[in-house]
Amino acid sequence: AAGEWWVPSHMATMVDLHSNYGPIAAERYAAFIDIVLACVRDACGTVWTTAAASAWQEQAEALKALIHAAIADAKRLAPAVHPR
């Protein structure tokens, strides 16, 4: 989905929906993404390559940036609703 038009708005929606559980810091989302990445790496075992690691890490960082931006936008647009 890298570069697809719908990814940023989808991530903003996910951040907004998860705010129903209370404030969630960007670091918690980042930790979750890192755990998922580690699970994928472990599941791949010996077929996990340096190139795969680099590609997955690049996408993970892009996803973290989208989430961070969505949290910042929520704070800016509705600080009383999203007190993060």
Disulfide bonds with the S-S distance in Angstrom:
none
